[in-house]
Amino acid sequence: MDLAISPTSPLVLASASADHTVRLWSLDDAHDTSVDGRQPCAAICAGEGHRETVLSIVRIWVLPTLPDSNTGTDTPTFLHYPHFSTTEVHSDYVDCVAFHHDLILSKAAREGKIVLWHIKNFSSQVPPPSPEKNPTTHDWKDTRSAFGDGFERLLQFKVPGDNDPFFMRFDLFSAPERHPVLAMGDMYGKVSMWDLTRLVDSAGIPAALLTKMVKKMNSKTRNLVAKAQQQRDGSAASSTVSSNAINDDSQQAASSQSSVATGKIYDLSDPFTRLEAHATVGLTKYNSTVRKAAWSVGGEWLVVCGEQGMLSILRRWTDGIPPA
């Protein structure tokens, strides 16, 4: 149950609801329902015949180019089967999912974690398999994939409280030449943040994650990773990450030195280890559930909301001290 505007077109709206479908709507004036009774629903991603709620499922559809020939008619395009479907990543209500390039971040209620994972053989840079190759409900596997070999769990991020309720949302800031920062509230009025670039760990980063992340890193971070790999290959690896995750790249050297002094080392070799946050911010005079976090486009502001009508705006800074 959610709404989202397409990142590639402001005229396409996606909605998910209790009818077990995801629907794509055209916001183009040409498909206004007040004119000739035209249908603004352009496509329906169907629920494979489900009539009851499936708690832990994650699905991915490859969407048609919209608008298509059915857009604006009473016959929306039907996508009966997804390209990928799994119930193995989570065991409870999945309430937040997001892409980070070709990787996926997701969380579920009452698990106390955010999971970073990827679909094996999936790449947004190559054409997807044709819909005819989509697995159907006749294949009763927990994970069904048109891309081949299932999925791989890469990392897990620790969210305080293993009994976190349904509908708590994280958000990921991502922009060119900037560190991607994941933010998530908890049940105790705090917001945790992880800097995904600074999680790169020479001693134990999974090869699949390293390959995918290095392609997206800026040159300074890429050089650090290359140096770390050389140290590892020479059996002299040492792991350092920043304990000050919300500073910019200009703070890389100083923050890394600080992390050595505090012994803040992340072992990424076990994908089931829940990684502590780089930084945690407590909200003033509020100690209840933070339901949602959302970054501004430029990453300067973080808006969080929660119970008791709480709405807070947090500001980032880049020079090590708060602005005057």
C-alpha positions as CSV (number, residue, x, y, z in Angstrom):
1,M,0.0,0.0,0.0
2,D,2.0,2.8,-1.4
3,L,2.4,5.4,-4.1
4,A,5.5,6.3,-6.2
5,I,6.2,8.5,-9.2
6,S,8.4,6.9,-11.9
7,P,12.0,8.2,-11.7
8,T,12.0,8.2,-15.5
9,S,8.7,10.0,-16.2
10,P,6.7,12.3,-13.9
11,L,3.6,11.3,-15.8
12,V,3.6,7.7,-14.5
13,L,2.3,6.9,-11.0
14,A,2.5,3.5,-9.4
15,S,0.1,2.3,-6.7
16,A,0.1,-0.8,-4.6
17,S,-3.0,-1.8,-2.7
18,A,-4.8,-4.6,-0.8
19,D,-6.2,-6.0,-4.1
20,H,-2.8,-7.8,-4.6
21,T,-1.8,-5.7,-7.6
22,V,0.6,-2.9,-8.5
23,R,-1.1,-0.5,-10.9
24,L,0.6,2.1,-13.2
25,W,-1.4,5.2,-13.9
26,S,-1.0,7.8,-16.6
27,L,-1.1,11.4,-15.3
28,D,-1.1,12.8,-18.9
29,D,-4.0,15.2,-19.6
30,A,-4.5,13.1,-22.8
31,H,-5.8,10.3,-20.6
32,D,-8.1,12.4,-18.4
33,T,-11.0,10.3,-17.2
34,S,-13.4,13.3,-17.6
35,V,-12.9,13.1,-21.3
36,D,-14.8,10.3,-23.1
37,G,-14.5,8.0,-20.0
38,R,-10.9,7.0,-20.8
39,Q,-9.1,4.8,-18.4
40,P,-6.0,6.3,-16.8
41,C,-4.7,2.9,-15.6
42,A,-2.1,2.0,-18.1
43,A,-0.9,-1.4,-16.8
44,I,-1.5,-3.9,-14.0
45,C,1.2,-6.0,-12.4
46,A,-0.9,-8.9,-11.2
47,G,-0.6,-11.0,-8.1
48,E,-0.4,-14.4,-9.7
49,G,-3.9,-15.3,-8.6
50,H,-3.3,-14.6,-4.9
51,R,-6.6,-13.9,-2.9
52,E,-5.0,-13.6,0.5
53,T,-2.1,-11.4,1.8
54,V,1.3,-12.9,1.3
55,L,3.5,-11.5,4.1
56,S,7.0,-11.8,2.9
57,I,7.1,-11.8,-0.8
58,V,9.3,-9.5,-3.0
59,R,8.6,-9.3,-6.7
60,I,10.1,-7.5,-9.7
61,W,8.3,-6.8,-13.0
62,V,10.0,-5.6,-16.2
63,L,7.6,-2.8,-17.3
64,P,6.5,-2.0,-20.8
65,T,7.4,1.4,-22.3
66,L,4.5,3.7,-21.4
67,P,2.3,5.0,-22.8
68,D,1.6,2.0,-24.9
69,S,-1.2,1.2,-27.3
70,N,-3.5,0.3,-24.3
71,T,-2.9,3.5,-22.4
72,G,-6.0,5.6,-22.3
73,T,-8.3,2.7,-23.1
74,D,-10.5,0.5,-21.0
75,T,-8.1,-2.4,-21.4
76,P,-4.8,-1.8,-19.5
77,T,-1.8,-3.9,-20.2
78,F,-1.7,-7.0,-17.9
79,L,1.6,-8.4,-16.6
80,H,0.5,-11.7,-15.2
81,Y,3.9,-13.0,-14.0
82,P,6.9,-11.1,-12.6
83,H,10.4,-11.7,-13.8
84,F,11.5,-12.4,-10.2
85,S,9.7,-13.5,-7.1
86,T,11.0,-14.6,-3.7
87,T,9.8,-15.3,-0.2
88,E,13.2,-16.2,1.1
89,V,14.7,-12.8,1.9
90,H,12.2,-11.9,4.7
91,S,9.9,-13.8,7.0
92,D,7.3,-11.0,7.8
93,Y,5.5,-8.1,6.3
94,V,7.8,-6.5,3.7
95,D,7.2,-2.7,4.1
96,C,10.1,-1.0,2.3
97,V,12.0,-1.9,-0.9
98,A,14.4,0.3,-3.0
99,F,16.9,-0.2,-5.7
100,H,20.5,1.0,-5.3
101,H,21.8,0.7,-8.9
102,D,21.5,-3.0,-9.5
103,L,21.4,-3.9,-5.9
104,I,18.2,-4.1,-3.7
105,L,17.6,-2.8,-0.2
106,S,14.6,-4.2,1.7
107,K,13.2,-4.6,5.2
108,A,10.3,-6.3,6.9
109,A,8.5,-5.9,10.2
110,R,9.8,-7.5,13.4
111,E,13.2,-8.4,11.9
112,G,15.4,-5.6,13.2
113,K,17.4,-5.3,10.0
114,I,17.6,-3.9,6.5
115,V,19.0,-6.4,3.9
116,L,21.2,-5.5,0.9
117,W,21.0,-8.2,-1.8
118,H,21.1,-8.7,-5.5
119,I,19.5,-10.9,-8.2
120,K,22.0,-13.2,-9.8
121,N,22.7,-12.5,-13.4
122,F,20.6,-9.3,-13.3
123,S,22.0,-6.2,-14.9
124,S,20.1,-3.0,-15.9
125,Q,22.7,-2.5,-18.7
126,V,21.5,-5.5,-20.8
127,P,18.0,-6.2,-22.2
128,P,15.9,-8.3,-19.8
129,P,14.6,-11.8,-20.6
130,S,11.4,-11.8,-22.7
131,P,8.1,-12.1,-20.8
132,E,7.8,-15.6,-22.2
133,K,10.7,-16.7,-20.0
134,N,9.0,-15.5,-16.8
135,P,8.5,-18.4,-14.3
136,T,4.8,-19.2,-13.7
137,T,2.9,-20.5,-10.6
138,H,3.4,-24.0,-11.9
139,D,7.0,-23.7,-10.6
140,W,6.4,-23.9,-6.8
141,K,9.8,-22.7,-5.7
142,D,10.3,-20.1,-3.0
143,T,12.4,-18.1,-5.4
144,R,11.6,-17.9,-9.1
145,S,13.7,-15.9,-11.5
146,A,13.8,-15.3,-15.2
147,F,17.4,-14.3,-14.8
148,G,18.6,-17.7,-13.7
149,D,20.1,-18.5,-10.4
150,G,18.1,-16.9,-7.6
151,F,19.6,-14.2,-5.4
152,E,22.5,-13.5,-3.1
153,R,22.4,-11.8,0.3
154,L,25.2,-9.3,0.6
155,L,24.9,-7.3,3.8
156,Q,22.5,-6.6,6.7
157,F,22.1,-3.3,8.6
158,K,21.0,-3.4,12.3
159,V,17.9,-1.6,13.2
160,P,17.5,-1.4,17.0
161,G,14.6,-3.4,18.3
162,D,13.7,-6.9,16.8
163,N,10.0,-6.2,17.5
164,D,9.7,-3.2,15.2
165,P,6.1,-2.8,14.0
166,F,4.8,-2.8,10.4
167,F,5.3,0.3,8.2
168,M,8.7,1.7,9.2
169,R,10.5,3.1,6.1
170,F,14.1,3.7,5.4
171,D,15.5,6.1,2.7
172,L,18.7,6.1,0.7
173,F,20.4,9.3,-0.5
174,S,22.3,8.7,-3.7
175,A,23.9,11.2,-6.1
176,P,26.9,11.3,-8.4
177,E,30.2,11.8,-6.7
178,R,28.6,11.7,-3.3
179,H,28.6,8.9,-0.7
180,P,25.3,7.0,-0.6
181,V,23.8,7.3,2.9
182,L,21.1,5.0,4.2
183,A,18.8,6.4,7.0
184,M,16.3,4.6,9.1
185,G,14.4,5.5,12.3
186,D,13.7,3.1,15.2
187,M,11.2,2.6,18.0
188,Y,13.1,4.9,20.4
189,G,13.2,8.3,18.7
190,K,16.5,7.8,17.0
191,V,17.7,7.8,13.4
192,S,20.5,5.6,12.3
193,M,22.7,6.2,9.3
194,W,25.1,4.1,7.3
195,D,27.6,5.4,4.6
196,L,27.6,2.6,2.0
197,T,30.9,3.7,0.4
198,R,32.8,3.6,3.7
199,L,31.6,0.1,4.4
200,V,34.0,-1.2,1.8
201,D,36.3,-3.5,3.9
202,S,39.5,-4.9,2.5
203,A,39.4,-7.9,4.8
204,G,36.0,-9.3,3.9
205,I,33.9,-7.6,1.3
206,P,32.0,-10.1,-0.9
207,A,33.4,-10.1,-4.4
208,A,30.0,-9.6,-6.0
209,L,29.3,-6.5,-4.0
210,L,32.8,-5.1,-4.6
211,T,32.5,-5.4,-8.3
212,K,29.2,-3.7,-8.4
213,M,30.1,-0.9,-6.0
214,V,33.5,0.0,-7.4
215,K,31.8,0.9,-10.7
216,K,29.8,3.6,-9.0
217,M,32.5,5.0,-6.7
218,N,34.3,8.3,-7.1
219,S,38.0,8.2,-8.0
220,K,39.2,8.9,-4.4
221,T,37.2,6.0,-2.9
222,R,38.2,3.7,-5.8
223,N,41.8,4.4,-5.1
224,L,41.3,3.5,-1.5
225,V,39.7,0.2,-2.5
226,A,42.5,-0.6,-4.9
227,K,45.0,0.0,-2.1
228,A,43.1,-2.1,0.3
229,Q,43.0,-5.0,-2.2
230,Q,46.7,-4.8,-2.6
231,Q,47.2,-5.0,1.1
232,R,44.9,-8.0,1.3
233,D,46.7,-9.8,-1.5
234,G,49.9,-9.3,0.4
235,S,48.5,-10.8,3.6
236,A,48.8,-7.4,5.3
237,A,45.2,-6.3,5.1
238,S,43.9,-3.8,7.6
239,S,40.3,-2.6,7.8
240,T,39.3,1.0,8.6
241,V,36.0,2.7,8.1
242,S,34.6,6.0,9.1
243,S,32.8,6.5,12.4
244,N,31.6,9.9,11.0
245,A,29.4,8.8,8.2
246,I,27.5,11.9,7.4
247,N,30.5,14.1,6.4
248,D,31.5,14.5,2.7
249,D,34.5,13.1,0.9
250,S,36.7,16.0,2.1
251,Q,36.6,14.4,5.5
252,Q,37.7,10.9,4.3
253,A,41.3,10.9,5.7
254,A,40.5,12.5,9.1
255,S,37.4,10.4,9.7
256,S,39.3,7.2,8.8
257,Q,42.0,8.0,11.3
258,S,39.4,8.6,13.9
259,S,37.8,5.2,13.2
260,V,41.2,3.5,13.9
261,A,41.5,5.3,17.2
262,T,38.1,4.1,18.3
263,G,38.5,0.6,16.9
264,K,35.5,0.9,14.6
265,I,36.0,-2.0,12.2
266,Y,33.4,-3.6,10.0
267,D,33.7,-7.2,9.0
268,L,31.7,-7.7,5.8
269,S,32.6,-11.3,5.3
270,D,29.4,-12.7,6.9
271,P,26.3,-11.5,5.0
272,F,24.2,-12.3,8.1
273,T,26.1,-10.0,10.5
274,R,24.0,-7.0,11.3
275,L,26.1,-3.9,10.9
276,E,25.9,-1.1,13.4
277,A,25.2,2.4,12.2
278,H,28.0,4.8,11.5
279,A,26.0,7.6,13.2
280,T,22.9,7.8,15.3
281,V,20.9,11.0,15.9
282,G,18.4,11.3,18.8
283,L,15.4,13.5,18.3
284,T,14.9,16.2,20.9
285,K,12.1,15.4,23.4
286,Y,10.9,12.4,21.4
287,N,11.4,8.8,22.3
288,S,8.7,7.0,20.3
289,T,8.6,5.3,16.9
290,V,10.1,7.1,13.8
291,R,8.0,5.8,10.9
292,K,9.6,7.4,7.9
293,A,12.8,9.1,6.8
294,A,13.3,11.0,3.6
295,W,16.3,12.8,2.1
296,S,16.1,16.0,0.1
297,V,17.3,15.7,-3.5
298,G,20.7,17.2,-2.7
299,G,21.1,15.3,0.6
300,E,21.4,18.5,2.7
301,W,18.2,17.8,4.7
302,L,16.6,14.7,6.2
303,V,12.9,14.8,7.1
304,V,11.6,12.2,9.6
305,C,8.1,11.7,10.9
306,G,6.5,9.4,13.4
307,E,3.8,8.9,16.0
308,Q,2.3,11.6,18.2
309,G,2.2,13.9,15.2
310,M,6.1,14.2,15.1
311,L,7.8,15.8,12.2
312,S,11.5,16.8,12.4
313,I,13.9,18.2,9.9
314,L,17.6,17.3,10.3
315,R,20.4,19.3,8.5
316,R,23.7,17.9,7.3
317,W,26.9,19.8,7.2
318,T,30.3,19.1,5.6
319,D,33.0,21.0,7.6
320,G,32.9,18.9,10.8
321,I,30.9,21.4,12.9
322,P,27.2,22.6,12.7
323,P,26.5,25.8,10.8
324,A,26.3,29.0,12.8
